[in-house]
Amino acid sequence: MALNSLDYGVYYAVSDYIGVGRRFVIDLVDVVVAGVVSVALTAVLLLLLSNDGQLAFGLLVVWLSVWFGYFVLLKRSRFRTVGYVLARARIVNLQGDTPSVASLFIRMLFAVFGPLNLLFDLFWIPSDPCRQALRDKFAHTYVVRQGASPAGTGRIAYGQYTVLGASYLFQEVRPSPSVTAP
């Protein structure tokens, strides 16, 4: 559902947003799948390359390519990742469309925090009205049920949040039944 203005976005029924339990399943499945593919390709490189410099560079390229391809390119495709397919979920931007590569790349960068993401998610997602994780706030994304349709539109506004002593402004859709998108 494309809106004519980036000043407006969509919101979903609360039951359409994916909660922390299903998100944990998605993350677990996707990390295992990406890890298995990366390890398999690592084994192939170990057999093919004997030079330590080539091997190190090859491993870096393989792991970065697999993780970028899986968590950015595949996630935004119509096929989705294995975790999203099993959880019957999809990821959308604030307008209800497929997120950009840049948004999903920002979201993927949170993998650097590893298991800390789970701890943040356990406390953050249940308290957020749209069940957005902190990485979703930064990337302007929602994780919703596969067949979810927007419940309405609203203006995009900025909400101020304090996280670990730092203040952030995040874009949010503010539902307003009296406002319609242009």
C-alpha positions in Angstrom: 0.0 0.0 0.0 1.9 3.0 -1.2 1.0 6.4 0.2 1.6 9.6 -1.8 3.4 11.4 1.0 6.2 10.4 3.3 4.4 12.5 5.9 1.9 9.7 6.4 2.3 6.1 7.3 0.2 3.1 8.2 -0.5 1.3 11.5 -1.8 -2.2 12.1 -4.1 -3.8 14.6 -2.2 -4.6 17.8 -2.8 -8.3 17.1 -1.0 -8.0 13.7 2.3 -7.0 15.2 4.7 -9.8 16.0 5.6 -10.2 19.7 8.8 -11.1 21.4 8.2 -14.9 21.4 7.8 -15.2 17.7 10.6 -12.8 17.1 12.9 -15.0 19.2 11.9 -18.0 17.0 12.6 -15.9 13.9 16.0 -14.8 15.1 17.0 -18.2 16.3 16.1 -19.9 13.1 17.7 -17.2 10.9 20.9 -17.2 12.8 21.2 -21.0 12.6 20.4 -21.0 8.9 22.9 -18.2 8.1 25.5 -19.8 10.4 25.2 -23.2 8.7 25.5 -21.7 5.3 28.5 -19.7 6.4 30.2 -22.7 8.0 29.6 -24.9 4.9 31.2 -22.3 2.7 34.0 -21.9 5.1 34.7 -25.6 4.8 34.8 -25.3 1.0 37.3 -22.4 1.3 39.5 -24.4 3.7 39.7 -27.1 1.0 40.4 -24.7 -1.9 42.7 -22.1 -0.4 46.1 -22.8 1.1 47.5 -19.2 1.4 46.6 -17.8 4.9 46.1 -14.3 3.5 43.7 -15.5 0.8 41.9 -17.7 3.3 41.4 -14.9 5.7 40.1 -12.5 3.0 38.0 -15.3 1.5 36.4 -16.0 4.9 35.7 -12.4 5.5 34.0 -12.0 2.1 32.0 -15.2 2.4 30.7 -14.4 5.9 29.8 -10.8 5.1 28.2 -11.8 1.8 26.1 -14.6 3.4 24.9 -12.4 6.2 24.2 -9.4 4.0 22.5 -11.6 1.4 20.4 -13.4 4.0 19.5 -10.7 6.4 19.1 -7.8 3.9 18.5 -9.0 0.4 16.5 -12.2 1.1 14.6 -10.6 4.0 13.2 -7.9 1.7 12.4 -10.2 -1.1 9.0 -11.9 -1.6 10.6 -15.2 -0.4 11.7 -13.8 3.0 14.1 -15.7 5.4 13.4 -19.2 6.7 12.5 -17.7 10.1 10.0 -15.3 8.7 8.4 -18.0 6.6 8.1 -20.4 9.6 6.7 -17.6 11.8 4.4 -16.4 9.0 5.7 -12.9 9.4 6.9 -10.1 7.1 8.8 -6.9 7.6 7.4 -3.6 6.3 8.4 0.1 6.5 6.3 2.9 8.0 4.2 3.1 4.8 3.5 -0.6 4.8 5.8 -1.3 1.8 9.0 -3.4 1.5 11.8 -1.7 3.5 14.8 -0.3 1.6 18.2 -2.1 1.5 19.5 0.7 3.7 16.9 0.2 6.4 17.5 -3.5 6.5 21.2 -2.9 6.6 20.8 -0.6 9.6 18.7 -3.3 11.2 21.3 -5.9 10.5 24.1 -3.9 12.1 22.4 -4.6 15.5 23.7 -8.2 15.1 27.0 -6.7 16.4 25.3 -6.6 19.8 24.6 -10.4 19.6 22.7 -11.8 22.5 22.2 -8.3 24.0 19.5 -7.8 21.3 17.5 -10.5 23.0 17.8 -8.8 26.4 16.7 -5.4 24.9 13.9 -7.1 23.0 12.6 -8.9 26.1 12.0 -5.5 27.8 11.4 -3.2 24.9 9.0 -5.0 22.6 6.2 -5.7 25.2 6.2 -2.1 26.3 6.0 -0.7 22.7 2.5 -0.2 21.3 3.7 -1.4 17.8 5.9 -4.1 19.3 8.9 -2.6 17.6 12.3 -3.6 18.7 14.9 -1.0 19.2 16.5 -2.0 15.8 13.0 -1.5 14.2 12.8 2.0 15.6 16.2 2.9 14.1 15.3 1.3 10.7 11.7 2.6 10.6 10.3 -1.0 10.3 7.5 -3.1 11.7 7.4 -6.9 11.9 3.8 -8.0 11.2 1.8 -11.1 10.5 2.2 -12.3 6.9 -1.4 -11.5 5.8 -1.8 -8.3 7.9 -3.4 -5.3 6.3 -3.0 -1.8 7.6 -5.8 -0.8 10.0 -5.4 2.9 9.0 -3.1 5.8 8.2 -1.7 8.5 10.3 0.8 11.3 10.3 4.5 10.4 10.9 5.7 12.3 14.0 8.9 12.1 16.1 8.8 10.4 19.5 11.6 11.0 22.0 13.1 8.0 23.7 15.9 7.7 26.2 17.9 4.5 25.9 20.8 3.8 28.3 21.1 7.5 29.0 21.1 8.7 25.4 18.1 10.5 23.8 16.8 9.5 20.4 14.1 10.8 18.1 12.3 8.0 16.2 9.8 8.4 13.5 6.4 6.9 14.5 3.0 6.7 12.9 0.4 8.5 15.0 -3.0 7.0 14.3 -5.6 9.6 13.6 -9.0 8.5 12.3 -9.9 12.0 11.2 -6.8 12.4 9.0 -6.6 10.7 5.6 -3.5 10.5 3.4 -3.4 12.8 0.4 
